[in-house]
Amino acid sequence: MQYIDLYPKSDELLAKYSNKKLGESPYIHDNVIIRDSHIGAWTEIGHNSHIIESTFGDYSYVAGDVSIIYADVGKYCSIASHVRLNPGNHPMWRVTQHHMTYRRKMYNLGEDDADFFQWRRDHRVTVGHDVWIGHGAIIMPGITIGHGAVIGSGAVVTKDVEPYSISVGVAAKPVKKRFDDNIVAKLLEIQWWDWDRATLEARFEDLLDMNTFIEKYG
């Protein structure tokens, strides 16, 4: 059987991505669109991703083919490929929900509907710090995801998610918490994600062991 590489890359390109190092400036892959957004330090934006009118916190990354619009993403977030934060809403209350009713210029039907776009902006998605969002998940408009939460692959999140909980399914439901309430409370109190770079480096090894971490900083 013959195998064909549908996405051939030059040796130079392979070396670039396999040996990449992050820093104060965001590491942005190919075919990325970023508009009217703030991207933090030590971040990586995977190929074919769109970030529109959003904020993206330090040390967070998206794996590629991700769409983020009207959203605030915290620090240290891990977002897998094909995730969508705040997908577009349509005006279901109108006679037709087609986007010609708000993208009017495209159809030579007058000026675009500014009030409709502002309605979408007013329903921002908020993602806390240290959140992991699995492959293909969709976070619906207006949703808040708490710090340390996990969203399972393929989930459609229609309700707010509590800190350090794990939610899966369509529509997503919480299945358990990552830690007991005592540890969750201490982690939320410590707020390690706000440490500066020097503190992070000095305490990095402690992040690898929960008992040590809580004993030292909780």
C-alpha atoms as an extended CHARMM CRD file, in Angstrom:
* protein
*
       218  EXT
         1         1  MET       CA              0.0000000000        0.0000000000        0.0000000000  PROA      1               0.0000000000
         2         2  GLN       CA              1.3010000000        3.4420000000       -0.9160000000  PROA      2               0.0000000000
         3         3  TYR       CA              0.9670000000        6.3550000000        1.4890000000  PROA      3               0.0000000000
         4         4  ILE       CA              0.8710000000        9.9280000000        0.2260000000  PROA      4               0.0000000000
         5         5  ASP       CA              1.6480000000       12.9670000000        2.3630000000  PROA      5               0.0000000000
         6         6  LEU       CA             -1.2120000000       15.3390000000        1.6010000000  PROA      6               0.0000000000
         7         7  TYR       CA              0.4700000000       18.1420000000        3.5110000000  PROA      7               0.0000000000
         8         8  PRO       CA              4.1460000000       18.0120000000        2.5390000000  PROA      8               0.0000000000
         9         9  LYS       CA              6.4230000000       20.4090000000        4.3860000000  PROA      9               0.0000000000
        10        10  SER       CA              9.9370000000       21.4370000000        3.6210000000  PROA      10              0.0000000000
        11        11  ASP       CA             12.7180000000       20.4220000000        5.9870000000  PROA      11              0.0000000000
        12        12  GLU       CA             13.0780000000       24.0710000000        6.8980000000  PROA      12              0.0000000000
        13        13  LEU       CA              9.4080000000       24.3630000000        7.8740000000  PROA      13              0.0000000000
        14        14  LEU       CA              9.4900000000       21.1290000000        9.8720000000  PROA      14              0.0000000000
        15        15  ALA       CA             12.5390000000       22.3470000000       11.7490000000  PROA      15              0.0000000000
        16        16  LYS       CA             10.8380000000       25.6680000000       12.4520000000  PROA      16              0.0000000000
        17        17  TYR       CA              7.8220000000       24.1130000000       14.1410000000  PROA      17              0.0000000000
        18        18  SER       CA              9.5750000000       21.2410000000       15.9010000000  PROA      18              0.0000000000
        19        19  ASN       CA             12.1710000000       23.5590000000       17.4480000000  PROA      19              0.0000000000
        20        20  LYS       CA              9.9420000000       26.5340000000       18.1610000000  PROA      20              0.0000000000
        21        21  LYS       CA             10.4330000000       28.5120000000       21.3600000000  PROA      21              0.0000000000
        22        22  LEU       CA              7.8880000000       30.8700000000       22.8130000000  PROA      22              0.0000000000
        23        23  GLY       CA              8.5920000000       34.2710000000       24.3230000000  PROA      23              0.0000000000
        24        24  GLU       CA              7.2080000000       37.7150000000       25.0800000000  PROA      24              0.0000000000
        25        25  SER       CA              5.8910000000       38.0680000000       21.5250000000  PROA      25              0.0000000000
        26        26  PRO       CA              3.0710000000       35.7210000000       20.4520000000  PROA      26              0.0000000000
        27        27  TYR       CA              4.0690000000       32.8050000000       18.2140000000  PROA      27              0.0000000000
        28        28  ILE       CA              1.6310000000       32.9830000000       15.3140000000  PROA      28              0.0000000000
        29        29  HSD       CA              1.3770000000       30.2350000000       12.6870000000  PROA      29              0.0000000000
        30        30  ASP       CA              0.2540000000       30.5330000000        9.0590000000  PROA      30              0.0000000000
        31        31  ASN       CA             -3.1280000000       31.7940000000        7.8430000000  PROA      31              0.0000000000
        32        32  VAL       CA             -4.0990000000       33.3790000000       11.1560000000  PROA      32              0.0000000000
        33        33  ILE       CA             -6.4620000000       36.3570000000       11.3210000000  PROA      33              0.0000000000
        34        34  ILE       CA             -6.3630000000       38.5570000000       14.4250000000  PROA      34              0.0000000000
        35        35  ARG       CA             -8.4630000000       41.7310000000       14.5260000000  PROA      35              0.0000000000
        36        36  ASP       CA             -9.0070000000       44.2700000000       17.2980000000  PROA      36              0.0000000000
        37        37  SER       CA             -7.6790000000       41.8430000000       19.9150000000  PROA      37              0.0000000000
        38        38  HSD       CA             -5.0240000000       41.6450000000       22.6280000000  PROA      38              0.0000000000
        39        39  ILE       CA             -2.7340000000       38.6030000000       22.5980000000  PROA      39              0.0000000000
        40        40  GLY       CA             -0.5710000000       37.9930000000       25.6800000000  PROA      40              0.0000000000
        41        41  ALA       CA              3.0330000000       36.8810000000       26.0760000000  PROA      41              0.0000000000
        42        42  TRP       CA              4.2420000000       33.2640000000       25.7590000000  PROA      42              0.0000000000
        43        43  THR       CA              1.2140000000       32.4620000000       23.6210000000  PROA      43              0.0000000000
        44        44  GLU       CA              0.8560000000       30.3250000000       20.4970000000  PROA      44              0.0000000000
        45        45  ILE       CA             -1.8510000000       30.7380000000       17.8660000000  PROA      45              0.0000000000
        46        46  GLY       CA             -2.1930000000       27.6730000000       15.6380000000  PROA      46              0.0000000000
        47        47  HSD       CA             -2.7020000000       27.7740000000       11.8840000000  PROA      47              0.0000000000
        48        48  ASN       CA             -6.0150000000       28.8090000000       10.3120000000  PROA      48              0.0000000000
        49        49  SER       CA             -7.2640000000       30.3740000000       13.5540000000  PROA      49              0.0000000000
        50        50  HSD       CA             -9.3610000000       33.5300000000       13.8410000000  PROA      50              0.0000000000
        51        51  ILE       CA             -9.4090000000       35.8100000000       16.8790000000  PROA      51              0.0000000000
        52        52  ILE       CA            -11.7980000000       38.7600000000       16.5860000000  PROA      52              0.0000000000
        53        53  GLU       CA            -12.4530000000       41.4920000000       19.1750000000  PROA      53              0.0000000000
        54        54  SER       CA            -11.1360000000       39.2900000000       21.9810000000  PROA      54              0.0000000000
        55        55  THR       CA             -8.4490000000       39.0340000000       24.6370000000  PROA      55              0.0000000000
        56        56  PHE       CA             -6.1070000000       36.0660000000       24.9500000000  PROA      56              0.0000000000
        57        57  GLY       CA             -4.1000000000       35.6690000000       28.1440000000  PROA      57              0.0000000000
        58        58  ASP       CA             -0.4170000000       34.9390000000       28.7510000000  PROA      58              0.0000000000
        59        59  TYR       CA              0.8140000000       31.3580000000       28.1790000000  PROA      59              0.0000000000
        60        60  SER       CA             -2.4360000000       30.2740000000       26.5170000000  PROA      60              0.0000000000
        61        61  TYR       CA             -2.4610000000       28.4860000000       23.1740000000  PROA      61              0.0000000000
        62        62  VAL       CA             -4.8030000000       27.3120000000       20.4400000000  PROA      62              0.0000000000
        63        63  ALA       CA             -3.8680000000       24.2240000000       18.4340000000  PROA      63              0.0000000000
        64        64  GLY       CA             -5.2540000000       25.4100000000       15.0910000000  PROA      64              0.0000000000
        65        65  ASP       CA             -8.4920000000       25.8970000000       13.1410000000  PROA      65              0.0000000000
        66        66  VAL       CA             -9.9480000000       27.6920000000       16.1540000000  PROA      66              0.0000000000
        67        67  SER       CA            -12.4610000000       30.5440000000       16.0260000000  PROA      67              0.0000000000
        68        68  ILE       CA            -12.6310000000       33.0100000000       18.9150000000  PROA      68              0.0000000000
        69        69  ILE       CA            -14.9330000000       36.0050000000       18.6500000000  PROA      69              0.0000000000
        70        70  TYR       CA            -16.1830000000       38.4250000000       21.3040000000  PROA      70              0.0000000000
        71        71  ALA       CA            -14.4540000000       36.4330000000       24.0390000000  PROA      71              0.0000000000
        72        72  ASP       CA            -12.0160000000       36.8700000000       26.9190000000  PROA      72              0.0000000000
        73        73  VAL       CA             -9.6580000000       33.9340000000       27.4110000000  PROA      73              0.0000000000
        74        74  GLY       CA             -7.5640000000       33.7650000000       30.5770000000  PROA      74              0.0000000000
        75        75  LYS       CA             -3.9550000000       32.7430000000       31.1300000000  PROA      75              0.0000000000
        76        76  TYR       CA             -2.5350000000       29.2090000000       30.7630000000  PROA      76              0.0000000000
        77        77  CYS       CA             -5.5100000000       27.9900000000       28.7180000000  PROA      77              0.0000000000
        78        78  SER       CA             -5.1490000000       24.9620000000       26.4370000000  PROA      78              0.0000000000
        79        79  ILE       CA             -7.5200000000       25.0570000000       23.4780000000  PROA      79              0.0000000000
        80        80  ALA       CA             -7.5350000000       22.0990000000       21.0880000000  PROA      80              0.0000000000
        81        81  SER       CA             -8.1670000000       22.2850000000       17.3550000000  PROA      81              0.0000000000
        82        82  HSD       CA            -11.5280000000       23.1290000000       15.7990000000  PROA      82              0.0000000000
        83        83  VAL       CA            -12.8870000000       24.7970000000       18.9350000000  PROA      83              0.0000000000
        84        84  ARG       CA            -15.3870000000       27.6380000000       18.5260000000  PROA      84              0.0000000000
        85        85  LEU       CA            -15.8670000000       30.3170000000       21.1610000000  PROA      85              0.0000000000
        86        86  ASN       CA            -19.0080000000       32.3830000000       20.6600000000  PROA      86              0.0000000000
        87        87  PRO       CA            -20.4140000000       31.1120000000       17.3440000000  PROA      87              0.0000000000
        88        88  GLY       CA            -22.5620000000       33.5200000000       15.4000000000  PROA      88              0.0000000000
        89        89  ASN       CA            -26.1700000000       34.0070000000       16.4090000000  PROA      89              0.0000000000
        90        90  HSD       CA            -28.9710000000       34.6250000000       13.9230000000  PROA      90              0.0000000000
        91        91  PRO       CA            -32.0730000000       36.7890000000       14.5620000000  PROA      91              0.0000000000
        92        92  MET       CA            -34.6170000000       34.0050000000       15.0110000000  PROA      92              0.0000000000
        93        93  TRP       CA            -37.2940000000       36.5330000000       16.0020000000  PROA      93              0.0000000000
        94        94  ARG       CA            -37.3910000000       38.0610000000       12.5110000000  PROA      94              0.0000000000
        95        95  VAL       CA            -39.4420000000       36.8050000000        9.5860000000  PROA      95              0.0000000000
        96        96  THR       CA            -36.1950000000       35.4900000000        8.1230000000  PROA      96              0.0000000000
        97        97  GLN       CA            -33.0970000000       34.7040000000       10.1630000000  PROA      97              0.0000000000
        98        98  HSD       CA            -30.8600000000       34.9600000000        7.0860000000  PROA      98              0.0000000000
        99        99  HSD       CA            -27.8070000000       37.1800000000        7.5000000000  PROA      99              0.0000000000
       100       100  MET       CA            -28.9680000000       39.5000000000        4.7430000000  PROA      100             0.0000000000
       101       101  THR       CA            -31.0380000000       41.1750000000        7.4720000000  PROA      101             0.0000000000
       102       102  TYR       CA            -27.8990000000       42.3560000000        9.2560000000  PROA      102             0.0000000000
       103       103  ARG       CA            -25.1310000000       42.0810000000        6.6410000000  PROA      103             0.0000000000
       104       104  ARG       CA            -27.1350000000       44.3100000000        4.3500000000  PROA      104             0.0000000000
       105       105  LYS       CA            -24.2650000000       45.8420000000        2.4030000000  PROA      105             0.0000000000
       106       106  MET       CA            -23.3940000000       42.4510000000        0.9360000000  PROA      106             0.0000000000
       107       107  TYR       CA            -26.8110000000       42.3030000000       -0.7000000000  PROA      107             0.0000000000
       108       108  ASN       CA            -27.1220000000       45.9880000000       -1.5960000000  PROA      108             0.0000000000
       109       109  LEU       CA            -29.9550000000       46.3520000000        0.9100000000  PROA      109             0.0000000000
       110       110  GLY       CA            -28.6370000000       49.3420000000        2.8500000000  PROA      110             0.0000000000
       111       111  GLU       CA            -26.3010000000       49.7910000000        5.8180000000  PROA      111             0.0000000000
       112       112  ASP       CA            -25.3770000000       46.8960000000        8.0880000000  PROA      112             0.0000000000
       113       113  ASP       CA            -27.4450000000       46.4570000000       11.2460000000  PROA      113             0.0000000000
       114       114  ALA       CA            -25.1940000000       47.9380000000       13.9460000000  PROA      114             0.0000000000
       115       115  ASP       CA            -27.6390000000       47.1000000000       16.7410000000  PROA      115             0.0000000000
       116       116  PHE       CA            -27.5620000000       43.4120000000       15.8510000000  PROA      116             0.0000000000
       117       117  PHE       CA            -23.7580000000       43.2530000000       15.9390000000  PROA      117             0.0000000000
       118       118  GLN       CA            -23.7420000000       45.1060000000       19.2580000000  PROA      118             0.0000000000
       119       119  TRP       CA            -26.1890000000       42.5070000000       20.6110000000  PROA      119             0.0000000000
       120       120  ARG       CA            -23.6550000000       39.8360000000       19.6880000000  PROA      120             0.0000000000
       121       121  ARG       CA            -20.8300000000       41.7980000000       21.3160000000  PROA      121             0.0000000000
       122       122  ASP       CA            -22.8310000000       42.1300000000       24.5100000000  PROA      122             0.0000000000
       123       123  HSD       CA            -22.9460000000       38.3210000000       24.8820000000  PROA      123             0.0000000000
       124       124  ARG       CA            -19.2160000000       37.7050000000       25.3220000000  PROA      124             0.0000000000
       125       125  VAL       CA            -17.7350000000       34.3760000000       26.3200000000  PROA      125             0.0000000000
       126       126  THR       CA            -15.4820000000       34.4010000000       29.3790000000  PROA      126             0.0000000000
       127       127  VAL       CA            -12.9170000000       31.6400000000       29.8760000000  PROA      127             0.0000000000
       128       128  GLY       CA            -11.0420000000       31.5890000000       33.1950000000  PROA      128             0.0000000000
       129       129  HSD       CA             -7.3940000000       30.7190000000       33.7940000000  PROA      129             0.0000000000
       130       130  ASP       CA             -5.8850000000       27.2370000000       33.3060000000  PROA      130             0.0000000000
       131       131  VAL       CA             -8.8920000000       25.9590000000       31.3480000000  PROA      131             0.0000000000
       132       132  TRP       CA             -8.5950000000       23.0070000000       28.9540000000  PROA      132             0.0000000000
       133       133  ILE       CA            -11.0730000000       22.9120000000       26.0650000000  PROA      133             0.0000000000
       134       134  GLY       CA            -11.0800000000       19.6810000000       24.0620000000  PROA      134             0.0000000000
       135       135  HSD       CA            -11.1610000000       19.1230000000       20.3100000000  PROA      135             0.0000000000
       136       136  GLY       CA            -14.2030000000       20.4440000000       18.4790000000  PROA      136             0.0000000000
       137       137  ALA       CA            -15.9640000000       21.9040000000       21.5230000000  PROA      137             0.0000000000
       138       138  ILE       CA            -18.3500000000       24.8180000000       21.0840000000  PROA      138             0.0000000000
       139       139  ILE       CA            -18.8690000000       27.4680000000       23.7610000000  PROA      139             0.0000000000
       140       140  MET       CA            -22.1370000000       29.2880000000       23.1610000000  PROA      140             0.0000000000
       141       141  PRO       CA            -22.5790000000       33.0790000000       23.5150000000  PROA      141             0.0000000000
       142       142  GLY       CA            -22.6530000000       34.5630000000       27.0070000000  PROA      142             0.0000000000
       143       143  ILE       CA            -21.1170000000       31.5310000000       28.7430000000  PROA      143             0.0000000000
       144       144  THR       CA            -18.5720000000       31.7780000000       31.5790000000  PROA      144             0.0000000000
       145       145  ILE       CA            -16.1350000000       28.9140000000       32.1950000000  PROA      145             0.0000000000
       146       146  GLY       CA            -14.5130000000       28.9150000000       35.6260000000  PROA      146             0.0000000000
       147       147  HSD       CA            -10.8020000000       28.6390000000       36.3880000000  PROA      147             0.0000000000
       148       148  GLY       CA             -9.2530000000       25.1900000000       36.0300000000  PROA      148             0.0000000000
       149       149  ALA       CA            -12.2600000000       23.6690000000       34.2700000000  PROA      149             0.0000000000
       150       150  VAL       CA            -12.1400000000       20.9770000000       31.5760000000  PROA      150             0.0000000000
       151       151  ILE       CA            -14.4780000000       20.8940000000       28.5730000000  PROA      151             0.0000000000
       152       152  GLY       CA            -14.6150000000       17.5110000000       26.8340000000  PROA      152             0.0000000000
       153       153  SER       CA            -14.0720000000       17.0260000000       23.1130000000  PROA      153             0.0000000000
       154       154  GLY       CA            -17.1490000000       17.7110000000       21.0350000000  PROA      154             0.0000000000
       155       155  ALA       CA            -19.0430000000       19.2900000000       23.9220000000  PROA      155             0.0000000000
       156       156  VAL       CA            -21.5700000000       22.0640000000       23.3140000000  PROA      156             0.0000000000
       157       157  VAL       CA            -21.5530000000       24.3100000000       26.3640000000  PROA      157             0.0000000000
       158       158  THR       CA            -24.8690000000       26.1020000000       26.9130000000  PROA      158             0.0000000000
       159       159  LYS       CA            -24.5930000000       26.8440000000       30.6550000000  PROA      159             0.0000000000
       160       160  ASP       CA            -21.8920000000       28.3440000000       32.8590000000  PROA      160             0.0000000000
       161       161  VAL       CA            -19.2150000000       25.9190000000       34.0630000000  PROA      161             0.0000000000
       162       162  GLU       CA            -17.9490000000       25.9170000000       37.6580000000  PROA      162             0.0000000000
       163       163  PRO       CA            -14.2290000000       26.1900000000       38.4780000000  PROA      163             0.0000000000
       164       164  TYR       CA            -12.2500000000       22.9290000000       38.3270000000  PROA      164             0.0000000000
       165       165  SER       CA            -15.2260000000       20.9340000000       37.0670000000  PROA      165             0.0000000000
       166       166  ILE       CA            -15.2470000000       18.5930000000       34.0670000000  PROA      166             0.0000000000
       167       167  SER       CA            -18.1250000000       18.9820000000       31.6200000000  PROA      167             0.0000000000
       168       168  VAL       CA            -18.8740000000       16.7350000000       28.6330000000  PROA      168             0.0000000000
       169       169  GLY       CA            -21.6150000000       16.0320000000       26.1300000000  PROA      169             0.0000000000
       170       170  VAL       CA            -24.2960000000       17.7770000000       24.0850000000  PROA      170             0.0000000000
       171       171  ALA       CA            -25.5540000000       19.8090000000       25.7930000000  PROA      171             0.0000000000
       172       172  ALA       CA            -22.5670000000       19.7230000000       28.1650000000  PROA      172             0.0000000000
       173       173  LYS       CA            -23.1480000000       18.6150000000       31.7400000000  PROA      173             0.0000000000
       174       174  PRO       CA            -20.7200000000       18.4380000000       34.6900000000  PROA      174             0.0000000000
       175       175  VAL       CA            -19.5890000000       14.8880000000       35.4550000000  PROA      175             0.0000000000
       176       176  LYS       CA            -17.1630000000       15.4970000000       38.3070000000  PROA      176             0.0000000000
       177       177  LYS       CA            -14.6590000000       17.9160000000       39.8180000000  PROA      177             0.0000000000
       178       178  ARG       CA            -10.9210000000       17.6210000000       39.3360000000  PROA      178             0.0000000000
       179       179  PHE       CA            -10.2470000000       18.0290000000       43.0740000000  PROA      179             0.0000000000
       180       180  ASP       CA            -12.1890000000       18.1530000000       46.3250000000  PROA      180             0.0000000000
       181       181  ASP       CA            -13.7410000000       21.4290000000       47.4520000000  PROA      181             0.0000000000
       182       182  ASN       CA            -10.9630000000       22.1440000000       49.9440000000  PROA      182             0.0000000000
       183       183  ILE       CA             -8.2310000000       21.9950000000       47.3030000000  PROA      183             0.0000000000
       184       184  VAL       CA            -10.3310000000       23.9660000000       44.8210000000  PROA      184             0.0000000000
       185       185  ALA       CA            -10.8430000000       26.7280000000       47.3810000000  PROA      185             0.0000000000
       186       186  LYS       CA             -7.1070000000       26.9020000000       48.1010000000  PROA      186             0.0000000000
       187       187  LEU       CA             -6.1720000000       27.0010000000       44.4160000000  PROA      187             0.0000000000
       188       188  LEU       CA             -8.6360000000       29.8190000000       43.8110000000  PROA      188             0.0000000000
       189       189  GLU       CA             -7.1940000000       31.6800000000       46.7810000000  PROA      189             0.0000000000
       190       190  ILE       CA             -3.5610000000       31.2070000000       45.7210000000  PROA      190             0.0000000000
       191       191  GLN       CA             -4.2040000000       32.4520000000       42.1620000000  PROA      191             0.0000000000
       192       192  TRP       CA             -0.8500000000       31.1360000000       40.9380000000  PROA      192             0.0000000000
       193       193  TRP       CA             -1.6690000000       32.2300000000       37.3810000000  PROA      193             0.0000000000
       194       194  ASP       CA             -0.9420000000       35.8170000000       38.4500000000  PROA      194             0.0000000000
       195       195  TRP       CA              2.6640000000       35.0600000000       39.4020000000  PROA      195             0.0000000000
       196       196  ASP       CA              5.2330000000       37.0390000000       37.4600000000  PROA      196             0.0000000000
       197       197  ARG       CA              7.8190000000       35.2670000000       35.3250000000  PROA      197             0.0000000000
       198       198  ALA       CA             10.5280000000       35.2630000000       38.0000000000  PROA      198             0.0000000000
       199       199  THR       CA              8.1780000000       33.7290000000       40.5680000000  PROA      199             0.0000000000
       200       200  LEU       CA              6.9600000000       31.1470000000       38.0630000000  PROA      200             0.0000000000
       201       201  GLU       CA             10.4970000000       30.0510000000       37.3140000000  PROA      201             0.0000000000
       202       202  ALA       CA             11.4420000000       29.8850000000       40.9900000000  PROA      202             0.0000000000
       203       203  ARG       CA              8.3900000000       27.8300000000       41.9430000000  PROA      203             0.0000000000
       204       204  PHE       CA              7.9510000000       25.8300000000       38.7430000000  PROA      204             0.0000000000
       205       205  GLU       CA              8.7630000000       22.4190000000       40.2240000000  PROA      205             0.0000000000
       206       206  ASP       CA              6.1100000000       22.9160000000       42.8970000000  PROA      206             0.0000000000
       207       207  LEU       CA              3.4350000000       23.0440000000       40.1820000000  PROA      207             0.0000000000
       208       208  LEU       CA              4.0770000000       19.3630000000       39.5030000000  PROA      208             0.0000000000
       209       209  ASP       CA              2.9670000000       18.0740000000       42.9090000000  PROA      209             0.0000000000
       210       210  MET       CA             -0.3430000000       19.0940000000       44.4790000000  PROA      210             0.0000000000
       211       211  ASN       CA              0.5550000000       18.1860000000       48.0860000000  PROA      211             0.0000000000
       212       212  THR       CA              3.7570000000       20.1930000000       47.9800000000  PROA      212             0.0000000000
       213       213  PHE       CA              2.0370000000       23.0970000000       46.2880000000  PROA      213             0.0000000000
       214       214  ILE       CA             -0.8130000000       23.3410000000       48.7910000000  PROA      214             0.0000000000
       215       215  GLU       CA              1.5370000000       22.8950000000       51.7360000000  PROA      215             0.0000000000
       216       216  LYS       CA              3.7670000000       25.7470000000       50.5990000000  PROA      216             0.0000000000
       217       217  TYR       CA              1.2680000000       28.2460000000       49.2580000000  PROA      217             0.0000000000
       218       218  GLY       CA             -2.1710000000       27.2900000000       50.5420000000  PROA      218             0.0000000000
